[in-house]
Amino acid sequence: MKRTSLLAIAFLMTLLSCTSDQSSPVIVAYVAGWKKVDPKRIPAERVTHINYAFAHVDSLGLIAPMEERHRERDSLNFIALNSLKSRNQELKILVSIGGWTHSKGFSDAVLTEEGRKKLTQSGVDYLIRHQLDGLDFDWEYPALQGDNNPVRPEDRENFVLMLKSFREALDSLGALHQTHYLTTIASGGFRRYLEVNNLAEAQKYLDFINIMAYDFYTAGDKTTGHHANLFPNGAKGRSASTAVEEHIEFGVPAEKLVLGVPFYGRMWGKVNPEENGLFQQGEFKMGLPFHQIYALGMNSKFKRHWDEKAQAPYLYSAQDSTWITYEDPESIAKKAQYIRQKGLKGAMFWELSEDNTWLLIQSLYENLNPGKDFAVTAQPPVSGS
């Protein structure tokens, strides 16, 4: 039999194996590369994918570490993450390219066919060098201004051409290695992102799309509000469910959508007491990881409230006029149930180290997988009890 026929058969078998268990939801964990990566503190048995954040596109149009001085650190972190496969053979390790502060090189790099080929080869080399299972593209944002990054109307088309180039290159590599290499993206959880891009075409070259369905209220807001509510409530009208429905409206199949949830929250001070501080004027103070918010919630000064319409919790301290928006196990459970009801691909969260209690990831796993227990060999850094 000809070698090309053997490669085609191998690739077909790989595709069949990759799609054999469509009923199991994915759980994608983003891991911050600039923080300590300790395999002993990662519940590898209960996540399906780990996205290492970040790599970036440098001035030469090549995929590189966030900073050159961290090249060795990243290499060691990838070795540590790959070691987790001894506990979960199905675990997939990807590098996330871009992010808010590392997306500046994309528009220039993909402007020409030559540039796209150069970037694609660099990405494939990066994947091979670190023995990765795929590439996650977190361009913030094609055809839209992000963190002072170059932006062009041509980004809309070039974004799709970039994904097509990577998909074709990774399919060829996968045929040689008898495996399927993943391509995914992190997408904006707001309508304008969908209007200026062509996700209906882009999704053809992607295994799934991680919706960043959070940051609805941020540091720039002078009024309090939920930053990751499941359903709409409030003046902005934004919500996780709205983001999902809009992605479907713009041509992305539900079964390719992964709903992003935040493992962090935000705090406002000097908040008016009406409605226990919800949708009231205040002064933004800071962002907080969930484990710090959990500790604050144990303080008698704070009282937890539940917004039934938004399906979201919040904390308010009348004593010092402080208000906090966040996720908790109940709101995570509601989102997991929504994911199952809508037939979505699964859930993603940012970011693993921000829930040292593991209460959120436990709720996510158990509600996405009814009847299964969260018990793992690793232990969280602190107790959630």
N, C-alpha and C positions, 0 to 999 in steps of 0.2 A: 504493500500500500504506500502511496506517495506521502511524503512528510507533511505536505499541506493538508491532506485528508486527515491524517492523524491529529494535527493541530486543531482542525475544525471539530473533530469528534470530541477531543479533550475539552475544548472550549464549550461545546454544547453540554457536556456532562457537568461542567462547572456551573453553567447557568441554571441547569435543572436542580443541582444540589443547593444553589443559593436561594432558590425560590420554593424549596420543598416544604418549608414551615412558615407559611404566611400568617398563621394564627398567633404566633409568639410576638408580643410587642417589643420593640426596641426600647432600651433605656440608655441614652447617650449622656455620658458624664464629661463635661469639660474640666480639664485639669490645668491650672495655671503653672506654666513652666518657670516663672520667676519665684515661685514658692517651693518649699521643700517637698519633693516627691518621695513619699515613704510607702513602699508596697504593702507594708504591714498594716497601714491605715487606710487601705483602699478595699471596699467590699466587692472584689473582682467577680465573685460568683453571682452578684445581683445586678450587674450592668452588662450590657451587650457590646457597647462601644465606648472607647475613651478617646476624646479629641484633645490632643496636646496643644495648648495655646501659649505662644504663637510662633510661626515663622513669618517672614515678610518678603516682599519683592523689593530687592535692593536697587540702587541706582543703575546697575548694569542690566536690569531686567531678569535677575536670577533669584530663585528662592533661596533664602539664607536665614540663619538665626536672627532673632530680634536684635542682638548685638554680637559683634564678632567675638568679644571677650567671653561670651557665654556658649561658644560652640562646643567646648568640651562638656560643659554642664548639660547641655541638651542631649549630647550623645549618651551620657551616663543615665539621664532620665529615661531615654528610650529603652536602654537595656533593662532598667528597673521595671518599666511598664510591660515590656515583653515577657519578663519573668512571671507576670501574673497569669500567663496562659497555662502555667502548671496547675493553677487552681480553677481555670475556666478555659478549656480548649477552644471554645467558640468565640472568645473575646477578640474584638477587633481594635487595633490601635491605629489611629490616624493622626496626622498633624493638621492643625487648623492654620490656614495661611491668611493673614490679614488682621482683622480686629479693628477697633476704633482708631488706634494710633499707628497701625502698621499696614494701612491700605493705600498709602500714597503712591506706590509704584505701579499699581495695576493698570491705570488708564494708559500710561505711556508704554508699558510692557506689551500690551495687547493691541496696540494701535495698527500694527502691520502684520501680515502673514508671517514674515520673517521673525518678528518679535514673538508672536504666539508659538512658533516652532521652538524658539530658543527657550521660552519660559516652560513649555511642555517638557522639553528634554531635561531641563533643570529639575522640574518636579519629579519626573520619573527617576532621575539619579538620586534625589533626596530620599524618595521612597525606598529604593533598593538599598542605599547606604544604611538606613536605619531599620530595615526589615519591617516596613510598615504595611498595613492592610488597605490603605487608601489615603485619599487627600480630601480635606474639607476646606472649602473656599469661603472665607468670611470677608468679602469685599464690602466695605461700608463707605460709599455705596456706588454701584454703577449708575452713571447718569445723574447722580445727586451729590450735593456737597456733603462730605462727612467732616472729618477732623482736618480741615484746611487742605484736603487732597485735590490734585488735579481732577477735573471733571469735564467730560465732553458728551454731546448728544450721541456721538458714535459709540459710546460705552454700551448702549443698549444692544447693538448688534455684535460688538466685539466680545461682550460678556458671553453670549451664546457661542460664538466661534471659539472662544477660549475653552469652554466646557466641552465642546465637540472635539477639539484637538486632544484634550486630556483623555476623554473617554475612548477615543480611537487608539491612542498610544497605550493606555492601560489594558484595553482589550487584547491588543497584540502581545503585550507582556504577559497577561494572564493566560493566554493560549500556550505560551512557552512554559510557564510555571504550573499549568493546570490548576489555576485558581482564579477567583474573581476579585479584582481590586476595586474598591469602592470610590465613588465620587459623590460628594454631598456639598451642600452649601448651608450657610446661615442666612436667612432672609429677614428683611425688615418686617416688623409687625404693624405696619401702617400702610394705608391705601396708596399714598403717593409713590412708594417704592414699586408697587405693582403696576401703576399707571405708566411709569417711565421705563419699565423693563418688560421683557417678553418671557415670562416664566412658563407660559404654555409651550414654548419651543425649548427653553432651557431644561425643563424637567425631563425631556427625552434622553438627556445625557447624564441624568442623576439617579442615584439609587433612592435617595430621599432628600427632603428639604426640612431643615430645622428652623422653625419660626421663632424669632426672638419676640415672644409675646409678653413683653414686660417693658418697664421704663415708660409707662403711660404718664406718670407724674414724676418729675425729676427736680434737680436742684434749681432750675430756672423758674419753677412755679411758686407763686406767692399765695397759692391756695392749696390746702391739703387735698389729697385724693388717692385712690387705690393705684398702685403702680403695676398690678398684674391681675386685676379682677377677671373672673371667668366670664361674666355677663355684663352688659353695659349698665352703668349708672353714673350720673354726673354730667357736667357740662361738656366734657370732651367726647363722650360717647364711645370711647375706645374700650376694647376688651379682648381677651384671648379668643373667645368664640367668634367675635367679629373678624379678627385676623384670619382665623381658619376659613370662615365663610368667604372672605374676600379672595383668599388664595384659590379656593375652588372656583369662584366666579371668574377669575382670570386664567383658568385653564389647567390648574394643577389637580390631579386626581387625589381624592381624600386618602387613599392608601399609600400615598407617597409623602404625606405630611406628618411631621413630628412636632408636637407642641412643646415649646420651650417654657420652662418655669424657673423663677429666680430663687436662689437660696440666700437671698439678702433682702434687706428692706431699707426704708428711708425714714428719717426723723425730721419733724418740724417743731419749732419752739414758738412761744408767744401766740398760741393758738386759741381762738375764741372758743368758749365752752359749749355753744349751741351745737346740738346733734352730736354731743361728745367729741367735738372737734372735726367731724367729717365734713368736707367741702367748706372749710372755714379759712379765713385769712390767717397766715402765720409766716414765720421765717424759717426757711430751710436751714437745717443744722448739719446733717451728715448722713452718709450711707452706713449701714451696719450689717454684718453677717448674721445669719439666723441664730447662731448659738449665743450671741450677745443679746439679741432681742428676746430669746427664750429666757435668759437670765433676768432681764429687766421685767419680763412678764411675771416672774416669781415675786417681784417687789410689790408690796401691798399698795404702793402709790399708783400703780398702773392697773387699769381694768380692761379686760378684753371685751370687745364688742364684735358682733357679727352682722354684716350687711347682707340680708337675705336676698335682695334683688341682685346684687353684684356677686354673691357667693364668695365673699372675701372677709377676712378678719381685720381688725385694727386695734391698737392699744391707745388709751388716753389716760393721762395723769392730770386730773383737775388741779392737783396740788401745785404742780409747776408748769401747767399749760403746755405739756409736751404730747405730741401725737406721732404715731408710728404706723406705717403701712408695711405689710409683710405677708409671707405665706406661712401657714402652719399645717399640721397633719390633716386637719379637716378640709381646708381649702385644696390641699394637694389631692386628697381622696376624691373630692368633687371633680377635679380636673381629670384624674385617672378614669373615673366613670364616664366623663364626657368623651374622652379619647376612645374608649371601648364602644360607646353608643354610636359615635360618628364613623367608626371604622378607620380611624387614623393609624398611622404606622407605629406610633408610640410617643415617648416623651424624651425631652432633652432638659438638662439643667445646667445652669451656670451658678456656682462653680463648686466643685467637690469640697474644698477645704472650708467653705463658708457654713457648712452644717457639721460641726464637730460632734453633735449629739446623735446624728444619723436618724433622727426622728422623721425628717422629711423624706429621705430616700427609702426608709422602711415603709412609710405610708404609700409612696409612689409604687414600690415594687409589689406590695401586698394587694393594692387595689387594682393594679394592672394585671395581676396574676392571682385571681381569687382562689383560695384554697392552698396556696403555697406559702411556706414560712420563710421569713427573712433570714433565719439563722445562717451566719457565715463564720469562717475561721478567723478572720481579722476582727479587731476590736476598734471602736471609735476612740479618738484621743481623750474624750471626756464622757462622763455618763450623762445620759438623757433623763435619768430618773430624779 
